[in-house]
Amino acid sequence: MSSNPLRDFSLVGLALQFGGAVVITGFITAALVSLSLGRDVLRARLLVAEGVIGGLGVMTAATLLRTIASHLAADLEAIRRGYGNGLKSYRRLVYAHIAPSKLQTKLHNYFSPEEIAAIQMKVQEHPDLLAHWREHVLANLQEIRSSRR
């Protein structure tokens, strides 16, 4: 794994989704084995329910991880296409009217106007950075500013 937690969200998310499916399948298999050994149906139903709840919890976490990675990648693509200034204006508008309880989530899932401006400045100096950042998504303003590629 890399030092950047956002970089591997998509791969980790995919692995977690697969793991969630394996958990569900494992509990269903355990329930079938339980039934074949003559245990009661209630125990088998509880095993299936436990597996589905646990597996879906893992799969939900995976979906959130992959969503964050795709949002940041979409931001980078918009900047690459020249829509960075519009994206900054839009984010300022949204952040000015969003409930304070939701602001931190938005700032975590999307680049802030300051981060977008820093990305634009870095890309002017080093145009090849966008291609690199699409593969290795940045986590915060400090990483953007310190990027040396």
Secondary structure, DSSP 4 states (H G I P E B T S, - for coil): --S-TTTTHHHHHHHHHHHHHHHHHHHHHHHHHHHHTT--HHHHHHHHHHHHHHHHHHHHHHHHHHHHHHHHHHHHHHHHTT-HHHHHHHHHHHHHHS-HHHHHHHHHHS--HHHHHHHHHHHHH-TTHHHHHHHS---SHHHHHH---
